[in-house]
Amino acid sequence: MPENKPLVGMNMLLWTDHVGPEHFPIFDQLAAAGFDGVEIPVGQGDEGHFREVARAIRAAGLRCTSVTAPGEDANPISPDPAVRRKAVERMRWAIDMSYVLGAETLVGPFHSAFKVFAGRGPTADEFAWSAEVMAEASDHALAGGELVLAAEFLNRFECYLVNTPEDTARLAAMVDRPNFGMLYDTHHAHIEVKDPAASIHAVGPTIRHVHISENDRGTPGSGQVRFIETFEALQGIGYTGWLTIEAFSRANPDFAAAIHVWRDYFDSPDDVWREGIRFIRSTWDAAITDR
């Protein structure tokens, strides 16, 4: 691709949290629309399953990233060392399956368990525990190849350890591994960040992956996220990595319930990726023109 063009991906969580053969035709549709890759949830399945998914991705001519999140039983910031050890093993498994997929980056809020709260803000111990687990995971990833780990800050309603880019940059500095950085998500930033451009410039090269996600988790460009400012700032720090659409639907009732999606924000999932890729390409180019 041209030097100033990012890669555009599509997160398969729009359809499912467990990609199988029934979803493989979507890969061909995304490739035909101009997507560079897909983001595959890694939460269940074995090596054989992910090898089958990988073959379908390659057959469609796409590249791949992966996404995972731990539950309370594998919480990296648990005060129980046995739970933290399970968090390490959970991350090792997700890394191994990401390599099977051929993923370039493993992303997600794996710094702490999703929607597990303590009724207070994070402690120094919790940051240290998370950094210890993330360092072990990063070392495991480095031993297997060049997989990058990009930790995602979440809004205050979904976690309490890292809610902002600055929080995540603090954690990345503690982890101190070359393959560990930040996933910048425009949905969470819309809630937690007053000045997206200033925040992106502040954390700079710590950003290793970007999720393009509207304030309502619907079609990119149809809501309130300040995308021109965001893209101008990403260009300003020299970012040319993945811009991956993350939107959610009610296609999988259990997953929809877990993330509190009670209604759809579009007429069809096809609207999200068809309009989304056009919006990303045109807005990225507009941001270049503005600069």
Rosetta blueprint (number, residue, H / E / L):
1 M L
2 P L
3 E L
4 N L
5 K L
6 P L
7 L E
8 V E
9 G E
10 M E
11 N E
12 M H
13 L H
14 L H
15 W L
16 T L
17 D L
18 H L
19 V L
20 G L
21 P H
22 E H
23 H H
24 F H
25 P H
26 I H
27 F H
28 D H
29 Q H
30 L H
31 A H
32 A H
33 A H
34 G L
35 F L
36 D L
37 G E
38 V E
39 E E
40 I E
41 P E
42 V L
43 G L
44 Q L
45 G L
46 D L
47 E H
48 G H
49 H H
50 F H
51 R H
52 E H
53 V H
54 A H
55 R H
56 A H
57 I H
58 R H
59 A H
60 A L
61 G L
62 L L
63 R E
64 C E
65 T E
66 S E
67 V E
68 T L
69 A L
70 P L
71 G L
72 E H
73 D H
74 A H
75 N L
76 P L
77 I L
78 S L
79 P L
80 D L
81 P H
82 A H
83 V H
84 R H
85 R H
86 K H
87 A H
88 V H
89 E H
90 R H
91 M H
92 R H
93 W H
94 A H
95 I H
96 D H
97 M H
98 S H
99 Y H
100 V H
101 L H
102 G L
103 A L
104 E L
105 T E
106 L E
107 V E
108 G E
109 P L
110 F L
111 H L
112 S L
113 A L
114 F L
115 K L
116 V L
117 F L
118 A L
119 G L
120 R L
121 G L
122 P L
123 T L
124 A H
125 D H
126 E H
127 F H
128 A H
129 W H
130 S H
131 A H
132 E H
133 V H
134 M H
135 A H
136 E H
137 A H
138 S H
139 D H
140 H H
141 A H
142 L H
143 A H
144 G H
145 G L
146 E L
147 L L
148 V E
149 L E
150 A E
151 A E
152 E E
153 F L
154 L L
155 N L
156 R L
157 F L
158 E L
159 C L
160 Y L
161 L L
162 V L
163 N L
164 T L
165 P H
166 E H
167 D H
168 T H
169 A H
170 R H
171 L H
172 A H
173 A H
174 M H
175 V H
176 D L
177 R L
178 P L
179 N L
180 F E
181 G E
182 M E
183 L E
184 Y E
185 D E
186 T H
187 H H
188 H H
189 A H
190 H H
191 I H
192 E H
193 V L
194 K L
195 D L
196 P H
197 A H
198 A H
199 S H
200 I H
201 H H
202 A H
203 V H
204 G H
205 P H
206 T H
207 I E
208 R E
209 H E
210 V E
211 H E
212 I E
213 S L
214 E L
215 N L
216 D L
217 R L
218 G L
219 T L
220 P L
221 G L
222 S L
223 G L
224 Q L
225 V L
226 R L
227 F H
228 I H
229 E H
230 T H
231 F H
232 E H
233 A H
234 L H
235 Q H
236 G H
237 I L
238 G L
239 Y L
240 T L
241 G L
242 W E
243 L E
244 T E
245 I E
246 E L
247 A L
248 F L
249 S L
250 R L
251 A L
252 N L
253 P H
254 D H
255 F H
256 A H
257 A H
258 A H
259 I L
260 H L
261 V L
262 W L
263 R L
264 D L
265 Y L
266 F L
267 D L
268 S L
269 P H
270 D H
271 D H
272 V H
273 W H
274 R H
275 E H
276 G H
277 I H
278 R H
279 F H
280 I H
281 R H
282 S H
283 T H
284 W H
285 D H
286 A H
287 A H
288 I H
289 T H
290 D H
291 R L
